Amino acid sequence: MRFASCSLDDRRFAGLVDGDVVRPLRDVAELGADTPAELLADPPLADERVPLADVKLRPVVPRPGKVVCMGLNYRAHVDEGVYEAPEYPVLFSKFAETLVAAGDPIVAPPESFAVDYEAELAFVIGRHVRRASGAAALEAVGGYTIANDVTMRDYQYRTHQWLPGKNWAASTPLGPFLVTPDEVGDPHGLDISLDLNGERMQSGNTRQLIFDIPAIVAAISEFVPLAPGDVVLTGTPSGVGYRREPKVLLRDGDRLVVEIERLGRLENPVVAERA
């Protein structure tokens, strides 16, 4: 099944995406803490069908309790940079204010001169979990979606901590849909790509992850509980713009498309923020 967080005029609702219509969930305003895996397995559908074309999509989880991200999780991406392959997951956090929906503009701030793209598989936690590993860690996943971890490289490399480069407002598309694990199957064999203005820039497969999804959940849940609605990004393949020669950096008017097998297509324009 596929779900979305939607708005229609002044109304907000989570819904089951059924072809070209959305079937709203009763008394559920958005995907997140109030939509654990058990609810999504048997969704409380309202007796209503709304054309998908009529709704405005929101970030899949508009208000996550946590957004935790993996860095350096594809060996080819490690090799194109300045770091060694990690022996322990490289983790950093994002704020909810970074998230934008499919179709919404990625805001390029005037302060940064090195705005870069990163296609990523993301997943949303569906069950409360702490110190999980193996099968239990994978079962904590409530669904999968697509992310673009747009990064301001000049700010990322100002310090040893990546937070300043990864947390600009309205910089991280997440969507369009949350796809449940039964529809995705094995998440460790999905083709992933990113096109910039129609040109293929990144191409990989999630089988290339250094740390797979159970290992990521295990590492995070060891030090902090994970809860329904928490979002985790799993890292990007090689081909980022900052490591190309010459560099390929995002500009006002660019269009980005991230595609992941079985999940769909996430498309966003780049718009320069006026200071």
C-alpha positions in Angstrom: 0.0 0.0 0.0 1.0 3.6 -0.6 0.1 6.5 1.7 0.5 10.3 1.6 0.1 13.3 3.8 -2.1 15.7 1.9 -3.8 19.1 2.0 -6.9 20.2 0.2 -7.9 23.9 0.7 -7.7 24.3 4.5 -8.0 20.6 5.2 -5.2 18.3 6.0 -5.4 14.5 6.0 -3.4 11.3 5.6 -4.7 9.0 2.9 -4.3 5.7 1.1 -3.2 6.3 -2.5 -5.2 4.1 -4.8 -4.3 4.7 -8.4 -5.3 8.2 -9.2 -7.4 8.8 -6.1 -6.7 9.3 -2.4 -8.8 7.6 0.2 -8.6 9.7 3.4 -8.0 8.0 6.8 -10.6 8.8 9.4 -9.4 11.3 12.0 -5.8 11.2 10.8 -4.3 14.6 9.8 -0.9 13.3 8.7 1.5 10.4 8.6 3.7 10.2 11.6 3.4 9.4 15.3 -0.3 8.7 14.9 0.1 6.2 12.1 2.1 3.2 13.4 2.6 0.1 11.3 -0.4 -1.6 12.9 -2.8 1.2 11.7 -1.3 1.3 8.2 -1.8 -2.5 7.9 -5.6 -2.0 8.5 -6.2 1.7 7.7 -9.4 3.3 8.9 -10.7 4.5 5.5 -13.3 7.2 5.3 -16.1 6.7 2.8 -14.6 9.3 0.4 -12.4 9.4 -2.7 -10.4 12.5 -3.6 -8.7 12.8 -7.0 -4.9 12.7 -6.4 -4.5 15.5 -8.9 -6.6 17.8 -6.6 -4.6 17.4 -3.5 -1.4 19.2 -2.4 1.2 16.7 -1.2 3.1 17.5 2.0 6.3 15.9 3.1 5.5 12.2 3.7 6.0 12.8 7.5 5.5 16.5 8.0 6.4 16.6 11.7 8.8 13.8 12.5 10.0 13.4 16.1 13.5 12.7 14.7 15.2 12.8 11.4 18.4 10.7 11.5 20.7 10.5 8.5 23.5 8.2 7.4 26.6 9.6 5.7 29.3 7.7 3.7 27.2 4.6 3.3 28.1 3.7 -0.3 31.7 2.8 -0.9 31.9 4.5 -4.3 30.7 7.7 -2.7 33.4 7.3 0.0 36.0 6.8 -2.6 35.1 10.0 -4.5 35.6 12.1 -1.3 38.2 12.8 1.4 37.1 10.3 4.1 38.0 6.7 4.8 35.3 4.0 4.7 33.6 4.1 8.2 33.8 1.2 10.6 30.8 2.6 12.6 27.8 4.3 11.0 28.3 8.0 10.3 25.1 9.6 11.7 23.8 13.1 11.8 20.4 14.7 12.4 18.1 17.1 10.5 15.4 19.4 11.8 11.8 19.0 10.6 12.0 22.5 9.1 14.4 21.2 6.4 11.6 19.0 4.8 9.7 19.9 1.7 7.2 17.9 -0.3 7.4 16.4 -3.8 7.0 19.3 -6.3 7.9 22.0 -3.8 11.0 24.2 -4.4 14.3 23.4 -2.8 15.4 26.7 -1.4 19.0 27.6 -2.3 20.1 30.2 0.3 22.1 33.3 -0.8 24.8 32.5 1.8 25.9 29.2 0.2 27.9 28.9 -3.1 28.1 25.1 -3.0 24.6 23.6 -3.0 24.7 19.9 -3.9 22.3 17.0 -4.4 22.1 13.5 -2.8 19.6 10.9 -3.8 18.7 8.6 -0.9 16.4 5.8 0.2 14.6 6.8 3.4 12.5 4.8 5.7 9.9 5.7 8.4 9.8 3.9 11.7 6.5 2.1 12.4 7.0 0.6 15.8 8.6 1.7 19.1 12.0 0.0 19.3 15.1 0.2 21.5 18.3 -1.8 21.1 16.9 -3.8 18.2 19.0 -5.9 15.9 18.6 -8.3 13.0 15.0 -9.2 12.0 13.6 -7.2 14.9 15.3 -4.1 13.6 14.0 -4.5 10.0 10.5 -5.2 11.4 10.6 -1.7 13.0 10.3 -0.2 9.5 6.8 1.0 8.7 7.5 2.1 5.1 9.9 3.4 2.6 10.1 6.7 0.7 12.5 8.9 -1.3 14.7 11.7 -0.1 17.1 14.3 -1.6 19.6 15.3 1.1 20.5 18.6 -0.5 23.7 19.8 1.2 25.4 23.2 1.4 29.0 21.8 1.0 30.8 25.0 2.0 29.0 25.0 5.3 29.3 21.2 5.7 33.1 21.5 5.7 33.4 24.5 7.9 33.6 22.3 11.0 34.0 18.7 11.9 30.3 18.6 12.5 28.0 18.4 9.4 25.0 20.0 11.0 25.4 23.5 9.4 25.6 22.1 5.9 22.7 19.7 6.3 20.0 21.8 8.0 19.0 24.7 5.9 15.3 25.4 5.8 13.3 23.9 3.0 16.2 22.0 1.6 15.3 18.3 1.9 12.5 16.8 -0.3 10.8 13.8 1.2 8.1 11.8 -0.7 5.9 11.6 -2.6 4.5 8.5 -0.9 5.2 6.1 2.0 5.3 2.6 0.5 4.7 -0.3 3.0 7.3 -3.1 3.2 5.1 -5.8 1.7 5.0 -3.8 -1.5 8.7 -3.0 -1.5 10.0 -6.5 -0.8 13.8 -6.6 -0.1 14.9 -3.0 0.4 18.5 -4.0 -0.3 18.1 -4.4 -4.1 16.5 -1.2 -5.3 17.9 0.8 -8.2 18.3 4.5 -7.3 19.1 7.4 -9.6 19.2 11.2 -9.8 18.8 13.4 -12.9 19.7 17.1 -13.0 17.9 18.9 -15.8 17.4 15.6 -17.6 21.0 14.4 -17.3 21.8 11.3 -15.2 24.1 12.3 -12.4 23.8 9.4 -9.9 23.0 5.7 -10.4 23.4 3.0 -7.9 21.6 0.2 -6.1 20.8 -0.2 -2.4 22.6 -3.6 -2.4 25.7 -1.3 -2.3 25.0 0.0 1.2 27.9 -0.4 3.6 25.5 -0.6 6.6 22.2 -2.2 5.7 18.9 -1.2 7.2 19.0 -3.5 10.2 22.5 -2.3 11.0 21.3 1.3 10.8 18.3 0.7 13.1 20.5 -1.2 15.5 23.1 1.6 15.7 20.5 4.3 16.3 18.2 2.4 18.6 21.2 1.5 20.8 21.5 5.1 22.1 18.0 6.5 21.5 14.5 4.9 21.3 12.9 5.1 17.8 9.2 5.7 17.6 6.5 5.7 14.9 7.0 8.6 12.5 10.8 8.9 13.0 12.5 9.3 9.6 15.9 7.8 8.6 17.9 8.6 5.5 20.3 5.8 4.4 23.0 7.6 2.5 23.8 8.5 -1.2 25.5 6.8 -4.1 28.5 8.3 -5.9 28.1 11.1 -8.4 27.5 14.1 -6.2 28.2 17.4 -7.9 30.8 18.7 -5.5 33.1 15.8 -6.3 32.9 16.2 -10.1 35.5 18.1 -12.1 34.4 20.7 -12.8 32.0 20.9 -9.9 28.3 20.7 -10.7 26.4 22.9 -8.2 22.7 23.7 -8.0 21.4 26.9 -9.4 18.1 28.8 -9.5 15.8 27.1 -12.1 17.4 23.6 -11.9 15.1 20.6 -11.8 16.0 17.4 -9.9 14.4 14.0 -10.2 15.2 11.1 -7.8 13.8 7.7 -8.8 13.9 4.6 -6.7 12.7 1.2 -7.9 9.2 0.3 -6.5 8.9 3.6 -4.7 8.4 6.1 -7.6 9.7 9.5 -8.5 10.5 12.6 -6.5 10.8 15.8 -8.5 11.6 19.3 -7.3 12.8 22.6 -8.7 15.5 24.7 -7.2 14.6 28.3 -6.3 17.1 30.9 -5.1 16.1 32.5 -1.8 16.1 36.3 -2.0 18.0 37.7 0.9 
